[in-house]
Amino acid sequence: MRKAIPAGFTGRLAFVAACVAMSAAVASAQEPPAYAAQAKSLADSLNELQAQVRELSSMLRDVRDEAALSRNEIQELRRELAATRTQVASADRSATAAGTSSPASAGHAAPSSNAQAIPSAQGTPEARLSKIEEEQQLLAAKVDEQYQTKVESASKYRVRLSGIMLLNVFGNRGSVDNQDLPNIATPRGPLDSGGDFGATVRQTQLGVEVFGPKLGGARSSAEVQLDFFGGFPQTLDGVTAGLVRLRTATTRLEWGRTTIVAGQDTPFISPLSPTSLASVGLPAFSYAGNLWTWTPQVRVERRVTVAPDSSILLQAGILDPLSGEAPYRGFYRAPQAGEKSRQPAYATRISWTRGPTGRPLTIGFGGTYARQNWGFSRTVDSWAGMADWSVPLGRWMAFTGEFYRGRALGGLGGGTGRSVVSSGALTEAATLIAGLDTVGGWGQLKFTPTEKLEFNGAFGQDNPLADDLRYLPGSAAYSGAQARNRAASANFIYRPRSNLLFSVEFRRLRTFDILQPSNTADHVNFGVGVLF
């Protein structure tokens, strides 16, 4: 169906012609200096109008292309409808012939095509008519779909919705920090029953992606990811009504081999996470060897091809210097220790990739540095060195993982979320502090026997050094006595359709304490997800 040409198109062309005629008349009556000034102004106006004409011409071409595409699709649907009507008419004739044939001829063998068509056509006329009406409604619905070419937005650029509706049914044995997505095993309280059972949909995700115009030869795009893992409303049964939470929001400018990314994203120095449908609200093994915190950042990426199947990726950027602290206030934002240093966190990474797109071999190395100011001239250097890898092992298996060593990494989830240890309250000038050294990482073995089924086994650990925890008197009381946090999991994910997922996962948590025996907990999770 042809769309209408914009209403102002003809008027603007007439206005251009009128301006040209007026300019000729005025030029003949003006002195040369005045003519030059007016000619320059007229030239600017003509350039602007020419740009508008080019834009309208481009819009007209787009409208014509869409109309041609719609006509072709409608013609194809009409041919399918005609073929369907022909098949129905043929089936009616076959049924009539079968009803009037003699008993002798009925005993002869009939062609296989007629043998298959007759049973389906021997229903009542009402049934056949109902079937034809259903097919016509289906074809009409397909025609209507052609009018929905994109998600409607305030701009003319394409918008795409995506996400996953995820239901998790779970059970725990032992005591944990978070019932539906546990990360730490805690001591049992006097009211604990030794376990629990529940279900949640608050790990459901929503995503919006916008494809913008070209800028300086670069393709622009933006993406926002939300979920419902932002806490609970203070109401009865509020645990079933998770609050909306911002996960990531990024803008990208992509040239051929260079990309600029600005926004809130996964730390590019720690790009991987274990595969899990039980842990989507937070990446799997958070606070157990996986540095993950979604951080505001600006980074530049440059890909260098060194061979037909081999490339090097160079990344560098600055990040918000988070320190792992909870917000000081509920509404107004106050600077935390990293932000009080008055400088960003600096990070860089280099990786090498070789092999096909589906199963490449990738090895990367990265590092980060930041300063933290805890008041009263108490400063701490935050740093980390890390490595990541993804190694295919034959046709069906792959080994992925990460490793890090650093200090004051609470802002990235290291040290079980702690950056420093202290001898007392941080608000007192006499309190001593020290950066908490930590080492950790995780590894996962993936087995994919078919495209629809995969098995994953993973192990991770975050290990703040016990010497640091014992370094300051009373530090365990003020900074926590968790000396090590360990997690192990096994899961399988079944994908009967491209957008339908089923998963079963078992996870074992063990958290060590420098003052008491370690705590253990088991988590079993069944997940059902639908991608859209």
C-alpha positions as CSV (number, residue, x, y, z in Angstrom):
1,M,0.0,0.0,0.0
2,R,1.6,3.3,-1.1
3,K,2.1,5.9,1.6
4,A,1.3,9.6,1.0
5,I,4.1,12.1,0.1
6,P,4.7,14.6,2.9
7,A,2.3,17.5,2.6
8,G,4.9,20.3,2.6
9,F,7.0,18.8,-0.2
10,T,5.3,20.6,-3.1
11,G,5.0,23.8,-1.1
12,R,8.7,23.8,-0.4
13,L,9.6,23.3,-4.1
14,A,7.3,26.3,-5.0
15,F,9.0,28.4,-2.3
16,V,12.5,27.6,-3.8
17,A,11.3,28.7,-7.3
18,A,9.8,31.9,-5.9
19,C,13.0,32.7,-4.0
20,V,15.1,32.3,-7.2
21,A,12.7,34.7,-9.2
22,M,12.8,37.3,-6.4
23,S,16.5,37.2,-6.2
24,A,16.9,37.9,-9.9
25,A,14.5,40.9,-9.6
26,V,16.2,42.3,-6.5
27,A,19.7,41.9,-8.0
28,S,18.9,44.1,-11.0
29,A,17.7,46.9,-8.7
30,Q,20.5,46.9,-6.1
31,E,24.0,48.3,-6.1
32,P,26.8,45.8,-6.3
33,P,27.7,45.8,-2.6
34,A,24.1,45.3,-1.5
35,Y,23.7,42.6,-4.1
36,A,26.7,40.6,-2.8
37,A,25.4,40.6,0.7
38,Q,21.9,39.6,-0.3
39,A,23.2,37.0,-2.7
40,K,25.2,35.4,0.1
41,S,22.1,35.3,2.4
42,L,20.1,33.8,-0.5
43,A,22.7,31.2,-1.2
44,D,22.6,30.1,2.5
45,S,18.8,29.8,2.3
46,L,19.1,27.8,-0.9
47,N,21.6,25.5,0.7
48,E,19.3,24.9,3.6
49,L,16.3,24.3,1.3
50,Q,18.4,21.9,-0.8
51,A,19.3,19.9,2.3
52,Q,15.6,19.7,3.2
53,V,14.7,18.6,-0.4
54,R,17.4,15.9,-0.2
55,E,16.0,14.7,3.1
56,L,12.4,14.7,1.7
57,S,13.7,12.8,-1.4
58,S,15.3,10.2,0.9
59,M,12.1,9.8,2.8
60,L,10.2,9.4,-0.4
61,R,12.5,6.7,-1.6
62,D,12.1,4.9,1.8
63,V,8.3,5.1,1.4
64,R,8.5,3.7,-2.1
65,D,10.7,0.8,-1.0
66,E,8.3,0.0,1.9
67,A,5.3,0.1,-0.4
68,A,7.0,-2.2,-3.0
69,L,7.9,-4.6,-0.3
70,S,4.3,-4.6,1.1
71,R,2.9,-5.1,-2.4
72,N,5.2,-8.1,-3.0
73,E,4.2,-9.7,0.3
74,I,0.5,-9.1,-0.3
75,Q,0.7,-10.7,-3.7
76,E,2.5,-13.7,-2.2
77,L,-0.2,-14.1,0.4
78,R,-2.9,-13.8,-2.3
79,R,-1.2,-16.6,-4.2
80,E,-1.1,-18.8,-1.1
81,L,-4.8,-18.1,-0.5
82,A,-5.6,-19.0,-4.1
83,A,-3.6,-22.2,-3.8
84,T,-5.5,-23.1,-0.6
85,R,-8.9,-22.5,-2.3
86,T,-7.8,-24.7,-5.2
87,Q,-6.8,-27.5,-2.8
88,V,-10.1,-27.3,-1.0
89,A,-12.1,-27.4,-4.2
90,S,-10.1,-30.4,-5.4
91,A,-10.8,-32.2,-2.1
92,D,-14.5,-31.5,-2.5
93,R,-14.5,-32.9,-6.0
94,S,-12.6,-36.0,-4.8
95,A,-15.1,-36.5,-2.0
96,T,-18.1,-36.2,-4.5
97,A,-16.5,-38.7,-6.9
98,A,-15.9,-41.1,-4.1
99,G,-19.5,-40.9,-2.9
100,T,-20.9,-41.6,-6.4
101,S,-18.5,-44.4,-7.5
102,S,-19.9,-48.0,-7.9
103,P,-19.0,-50.7,-5.4
104,A,-17.0,-52.5,-8.0
105,S,-14.8,-49.5,-8.7
106,A,-14.4,-48.8,-5.0
107,G,-12.6,-52.1,-4.6
108,H,-9.8,-51.0,-6.9
109,A,-6.7,-49.4,-5.4
110,A,-6.7,-45.6,-5.6
111,P,-3.7,-43.3,-5.9
112,S,-2.0,-42.6,-2.6
113,S,-2.6,-38.8,-2.9
114,N,-6.4,-39.3,-3.2
115,A,-6.2,-41.8,-0.3
116,Q,-4.7,-39.1,1.9
117,A,-7.1,-36.3,0.7
118,I,-10.4,-38.2,1.0
119,P,-10.4,-38.8,4.8
120,S,-9.7,-35.1,5.5
121,A,-12.5,-34.0,3.1
122,Q,-15.2,-36.4,4.3
123,G,-16.3,-34.2,7.1
124,T,-19.5,-32.3,7.2
125,P,-19.9,-29.2,5.0
126,E,-20.0,-27.1,8.2
127,A,-16.6,-28.4,9.3
128,R,-15.0,-27.8,5.9
129,L,-16.4,-24.2,5.9
130,S,-15.1,-23.6,9.4
131,K,-11.6,-24.8,8.3
132,I,-11.6,-22.5,5.3
133,E,-12.6,-19.5,7.5
134,E,-9.8,-20.3,9.9
135,E,-7.3,-20.3,7.1
136,Q,-8.6,-17.0,5.7
137,Q,-8.3,-15.4,9.2
138,L,-4.8,-16.7,9.5
139,L,-3.9,-15.2,6.1
140,A,-5.6,-11.9,7.0
141,A,-3.5,-11.8,10.2
142,K,-0.3,-12.3,8.2
143,V,-1.3,-9.4,6.0
144,D,-1.9,-7.2,9.0
145,E,1.5,-8.0,10.3
146,Q,3.1,-6.3,7.4
147,Y,2.0,-2.9,8.8
148,Q,4.1,-3.4,11.9
149,T,7.5,-2.9,10.5
150,K,9.1,-1.6,13.7
151,V,8.4,-0.8,17.3
152,E,6.9,2.7,17.4
153,S,9.2,5.4,18.8
154,A,9.5,9.1,18.9
155,S,12.2,9.1,16.3
156,K,12.4,7.5,12.8
157,Y,15.1,5.0,13.9
158,R,14.6,1.4,14.5
159,V,13.9,0.1,18.0
160,R,14.2,-3.5,19.1
161,L,12.7,-5.1,22.3
162,S,14.3,-8.1,23.9
163,G,14.5,-10.0,27.2
164,I,13.6,-13.1,29.1
165,M,10.6,-14.0,31.2
166,L,12.2,-16.3,33.8
167,L,10.5,-18.4,36.6
168,N,12.8,-19.9,39.2
169,V,11.5,-22.5,41.7
170,F,14.1,-23.2,44.4
171,G,14.9,-24.9,47.6
172,N,17.8,-24.3,50.1
173,R,19.3,-26.5,52.8
174,G,21.1,-24.4,55.4
175,S,21.1,-20.7,55.9
176,V,22.1,-18.2,53.2
177,D,22.3,-14.4,52.7
178,N,19.6,-14.4,49.9
179,Q,16.9,-17.0,49.6
180,D,16.3,-17.0,45.8
181,L,19.9,-16.2,44.7
182,P,22.3,-17.1,47.5
183,N,26.0,-16.1,47.4
184,I,27.2,-16.6,51.0
185,A,26.4,-19.4,53.5
186,T,25.6,-17.9,56.9
187,P,25.3,-19.3,60.5
188,R,21.9,-20.7,61.3
189,G,19.8,-18.4,63.5
190,P,17.5,-19.6,66.3
191,L,14.4,-19.3,64.1
192,D,15.9,-21.1,61.1
193,S,14.2,-24.4,60.1
194,G,17.3,-25.7,58.4
195,G,16.0,-24.9,54.9
196,D,13.4,-23.3,52.8
197,F,11.4,-23.5,49.5
198,G,10.0,-20.7,47.2
199,A,9.6,-19.4,43.7
200,T,10.3,-16.0,42.0
201,V,10.1,-14.2,38.7
202,R,12.1,-11.2,39.7
203,Q,15.1,-12.3,37.6
204,T,13.0,-11.5,34.5
205,Q,14.8,-9.1,32.2
206,L,13.7,-6.4,29.8
207,G,15.9,-4.8,27.1
208,V,15.5,-2.0,24.6
209,E,18.0,-1.4,21.8
210,V,18.0,1.6,19.5
211,F,19.8,1.9,16.2
212,G,20.6,5.5,15.6
213,P,22.1,7.5,12.7
214,K,25.7,7.6,11.5
215,L,28.0,10.1,13.1
216,G,31.4,10.8,11.5
217,G,31.2,7.5,9.6
218,A,30.3,5.6,12.8
219,R,27.2,3.6,13.4
220,S,25.4,4.7,16.6
221,S,23.3,2.5,18.9
222,A,22.2,2.4,22.5
223,E,20.9,-0.4,24.8
224,V,19.2,-0.5,28.2
225,Q,18.7,-3.6,30.4
226,L,16.3,-3.7,33.3
227,D,15.2,-6.4,35.7
228,F,13.1,-6.6,38.9
229,F,15.9,-7.4,41.3
230,G,15.9,-4.0,43.0
231,G,14.4,-4.9,46.3
232,F,10.8,-5.3,47.6
233,P,8.0,-2.9,48.3
234,Q,7.0,-2.6,52.0
235,T,3.7,-4.2,51.6
236,L,2.1,-7.6,52.4
237,D,3.6,-10.4,50.3
238,G,6.0,-7.8,48.8
239,V,8.5,-10.5,48.1
240,T,6.5,-11.4,44.9
241,A,6.6,-7.8,43.6
242,G,10.3,-7.0,42.9
243,L,11.2,-3.4,42.2
244,V,12.5,-2.4,38.8
245,R,16.3,-2.0,38.7
246,L,18.7,-0.6,36.2
247,R,21.4,-3.2,35.1
248,T,23.2,-1.7,32.2
249,A,22.7,1.3,29.8
250,T,25.3,1.9,27.1
251,T,25.8,4.0,24.0
252,R,28.1,2.8,21.2
253,L,29.8,4.4,18.2
254,E,31.2,1.8,15.9
255,W,33.6,2.3,13.1
256,G,35.2,-0.5,11.1
257,R,37.7,-1.6,13.8
258,T,37.2,1.0,16.5
259,T,34.4,1.3,19.0
260,I,33.6,3.8,21.7
261,V,31.3,2.7,24.5
262,A,29.9,5.0,27.2
263,G,27.4,4.2,29.9
264,Q,27.0,1.5,32.6
265,D,28.2,-1.9,31.7
266,T,30.0,-5.0,32.8
267,P,33.7,-4.2,33.7
268,F,35.5,-4.9,30.4
269,I,38.5,-6.2,32.4
270,S,36.3,-9.0,33.6
271,P,34.1,-9.9,30.6
272,L,33.0,-13.5,31.3
273,S,30.6,-15.2,33.8
274,P,29.6,-18.9,34.4
275,T,26.5,-20.1,32.5
276,S,23.5,-20.2,34.7
277,L,19.7,-19.7,34.6
278,A,19.6,-19.9,38.4
279,S,21.8,-16.8,38.8
280,V,20.6,-14.0,36.4
281,G,19.8,-11.2,38.8
282,L,23.5,-11.3,39.7
283,P,26.2,-13.1,37.6
284,A,26.9,-16.6,38.8
285,F,29.7,-16.8,41.5
286,S,29.4,-13.1,42.5
287,Y,31.5,-12.7,45.7
288,A,33.0,-16.2,45.0
289,G,35.6,-15.4,42.4
290,N,33.7,-13.5,39.7
291,L,34.4,-9.7,39.5
292,W,31.2,-8.3,38.0
293,T,29.8,-5.0,39.3
294,W,28.0,-3.1,36.6
295,T,29.9,0.2,36.6
296,P,29.6,3.6,34.8
297,Q,32.5,3.8,32.3
298,V,33.8,5.2,29.1
299,R,36.1,2.9,27.0
300,V,37.7,2.7,23.6
301,E,38.2,-0.6,21.8
302,R,40.5,-1.3,18.8
303,R,40.6,-4.6,16.9
304,V,43.7,-5.4,15.0
305,T,43.8,-8.3,12.5
306,V,47.0,-10.2,12.6
307,A,46.0,-13.2,10.4
308,P,42.9,-14.3,8.5
309,D,41.6,-16.1,11.6
310,S,43.4,-14.3,14.3
311,S,42.9,-10.8,15.9
312,I,44.0,-8.7,18.9
313,L,41.6,-6.5,20.9
314,L,42.9,-3.5,22.7
315,Q,40.7,-1.8,25.3
316,A,41.3,1.1,27.6
317,G,39.0,3.3,29.6
318,I,38.0,5.0,32.9
319,L,35.4,3.8,35.4
320,D,33.5,5.2,38.4
321,P,35.9,4.3,41.3
322,L,33.3,2.3,43.3
323,S,34.5,0.9,46.7
324,G,31.7,-1.6,47.6
325,E,29.8,0.6,50.1
326,A,26.1,0.8,50.5
327,P,24.5,4.2,49.7
328,Y,24.9,6.7,52.6
329,R,21.4,8.1,52.0
330,G,18.1,6.8,50.5
331,F,17.5,9.6,48.0
332,Y,20.5,12.0,47.7
333,R,23.8,10.7,46.5
334,A,26.9,11.4,48.6
335,P,30.4,10.6,47.4
336,Q,32.0,7.4,48.6
337,A,35.6,6.6,49.4
338,G,36.6,6.0,45.7
339,E,34.8,9.1,44.5
340,K,36.3,11.3,47.2
341,S,39.8,10.7,45.7
342,R,38.7,13.1,42.9
343,Q,39.9,10.8,40.1
344,P,38.4,7.9,38.1
345,A,39.5,4.3,38.1
346,Y,41.8,3.4,35.2
347,A,41.6,0.1,33.4
348,T,43.0,-1.6,30.3
349,R,42.8,-5.1,28.7
350,I,44.4,-6.9,25.8
351,S,43.1,-10.1,24.3
352,W,44.0,-12.5,21.5
353,T,41.4,-14.5,19.6
354,R,41.9,-17.2,17.1
355,G,39.5,-19.6,15.3
356,P,36.0,-19.6,13.9
357,T,33.3,-17.3,15.2
358,G,31.3,-20.0,17.0
359,R,34.1,-21.6,18.9
360,P,37.1,-19.2,19.1
361,L,40.1,-19.5,21.4
362,T,40.4,-16.3,23.5
363,I,43.0,-15.3,26.1
364,G,43.0,-11.9,27.7
365,F,44.9,-10.0,30.4
366,G,43.8,-6.8,32.1
367,G,44.5,-4.5,35.0
368,T,42.9,-1.6,36.9
369,Y,44.0,1.1,39.4
370,A,42.1,3.6,41.6
371,R,42.5,5.6,44.7
372,Q,40.3,5.6,47.8
373,N,40.0,8.3,50.4
374,W,38.4,7.2,53.7
375,G,38.7,10.5,55.4
376,F,41.2,11.9,58.0
377,S,44.0,11.6,55.3
378,R,43.5,7.8,55.1
379,T,44.1,6.8,51.5
380,V,44.3,3.3,50.0
381,D,45.5,2.2,46.5
382,S,43.1,-0.1,44.8
383,W,44.5,-2.3,42.1
384,A,44.1,-5.7,40.3
385,G,45.7,-7.8,37.7
386,M,43.6,-10.4,36.0
387,A,43.4,-13.0,33.2
388,D,40.5,-14.6,31.4
389,W,40.3,-17.4,28.9
390,S,37.9,-19.4,26.7
391,V,39.4,-22.5,25.3
392,P,37.5,-25.0,23.0
393,L,38.3,-28.6,23.8
394,G,37.3,-30.6,20.8
395,R,33.9,-30.5,19.1
396,W,31.6,-30.6,22.2
397,M,33.6,-29.1,25.1
398,A,35.0,-25.8,26.2
399,F,36.8,-24.5,29.2
400,T,36.3,-20.9,30.4
401,G,37.3,-18.9,33.4
402,E,39.0,-15.9,35.1
403,F,41.7,-15.3,37.7
404,Y,42.6,-12.1,39.6
405,R,44.9,-10.8,42.3
406,G,44.5,-7.4,43.9
407,R,43.7,-5.1,46.8
408,A,40.7,-3.1,47.8
409,L,38.4,-4.6,45.2
410,G,35.1,-4.3,47.1
411,G,33.7,-2.1,44.3
412,L,34.1,-5.0,41.8
413,G,32.8,-7.7,44.3
414,G,36.2,-8.9,45.4
415,G,37.0,-9.5,49.0
416,T,33.4,-10.6,49.4
417,G,32.4,-7.0,48.8
418,R,35.0,-5.4,51.2
419,S,37.8,-3.0,50.2
420,V,39.4,-2.3,53.6
421,V,39.7,-3.6,57.1
422,S,39.6,-1.2,60.0
423,S,40.3,-1.3,63.7
424,G,37.2,0.6,64.6
425,A,34.5,2.9,63.4
426,L,35.4,4.7,60.2
427,T,33.9,8.0,61.5
428,E,36.7,8.2,64.2
429,A,40.0,9.8,63.4
430,A,41.9,7.3,65.5
431,T,40.7,4.3,63.5
432,L,43.3,2.6,61.5
433,I,42.5,1.1,58.0
434,A,44.3,-1.1,55.5
435,G,43.5,-2.3,52.0
436,L,42.2,-5.9,51.9
437,D,44.3,-8.1,49.7
438,T,42.4,-10.8,47.9
439,V,42.9,-13.5,45.3
440,G,40.3,-15.5,43.4
441,G,38.8,-16.8,40.2
442,W,36.5,-19.3,38.7
443,G,36.5,-22.0,36.0
444,Q,33.8,-23.7,34.0
445,L,33.7,-26.8,31.9
446,K,30.9,-26.9,29.3
447,F,29.7,-30.0,27.4
448,T,27.4,-29.4,24.5
449,P,26.4,-32.8,22.9
450,T,23.6,-31.2,20.8
451,E,22.5,-27.7,19.9
452,K,19.6,-28.1,22.3
453,L,21.3,-29.4,25.3
454,E,24.3,-28.3,27.4
455,F,25.9,-29.4,30.7
456,N,28.0,-27.0,32.8
457,G,30.2,-27.7,35.8
458,A,31.9,-24.8,37.6
459,F,34.0,-23.9,40.7
460,G,34.9,-20.5,42.1
461,Q,36.5,-18.9,45.1
462,D,37.2,-15.5,46.5
463,N,39.9,-15.5,49.2
464,P,40.7,-12.4,51.2
465,L,44.0,-13.0,52.9
466,A,43.6,-14.0,56.5
467,D,46.8,-12.1,57.5
468,D,45.1,-8.9,56.5
469,L,42.0,-9.7,58.5
470,R,44.2,-10.3,61.6
471,Y,46.5,-7.3,60.9
472,L,44.5,-4.7,62.8
473,P,43.2,-5.2,66.3
474,G,39.4,-5.7,66.2
475,S,39.3,-5.6,62.4
476,A,37.2,-8.8,62.3
477,A,34.5,-7.2,64.4
478,Y,34.3,-4.1,62.3
479,S,35.1,-5.4,58.8
480,G,33.7,-8.9,59.0
481,A,35.4,-12.2,59.7
482,Q,34.7,-14.0,56.4
483,A,38.1,-15.3,55.2
484,R,37.0,-17.2,52.1
485,N,33.9,-17.8,50.1
486,R,33.7,-20.9,47.8
487,A,31.0,-22.0,45.3
488,A,30.6,-25.1,43.1
489,S,27.7,-25.8,40.7
490,A,26.4,-28.2,38.1
491,N,23.5,-27.6,35.8
492,F,22.0,-28.6,32.5
493,I,20.1,-26.3,30.1
494,Y,17.6,-27.7,27.6
495,R,16.4,-25.6,24.7
496,P,13.5,-27.5,22.9
497,R,12.8,-24.3,20.8
498,S,15.0,-21.4,20.0
499,N,13.2,-19.2,22.6
500,L,12.2,-21.7,25.2
501,L,14.6,-22.8,28.0
502,F,14.5,-25.3,30.8
503,S,17.2,-25.6,33.5
504,V,18.0,-27.6,36.6
505,E,21.0,-26.5,38.8
506,F,22.6,-27.6,42.0
507,R,24.9,-25.2,43.9
508,R,27.1,-25.8,47.0
509,L,28.3,-22.8,49.0
510,R,30.9,-22.9,51.7
511,T,31.9,-19.7,53.6
512,F,34.9,-19.8,55.9
513,D,35.3,-17.6,59.0
514,I,38.5,-16.8,60.9
515,L,36.7,-16.9,64.3
516,Q,34.2,-19.8,63.8
517,P,33.8,-23.0,61.8
518,S,32.8,-22.7,58.2
519,N,29.2,-22.6,57.1
520,T,27.7,-24.6,54.2
521,A,24.5,-24.5,52.3
522,D,23.0,-26.2,49.3
523,H,20.7,-24.6,46.6
524,V,18.6,-26.4,44.1
525,N,17.0,-24.4,41.3
526,F,14.5,-25.3,38.5
527,G,14.2,-22.5,35.8
528,V,11.8,-22.0,32.9
529,G,12.5,-19.1,30.6
530,V,11.0,-17.7,27.4
531,L,13.1,-15.4,25.3
532,F,11.5,-12.5,23.4
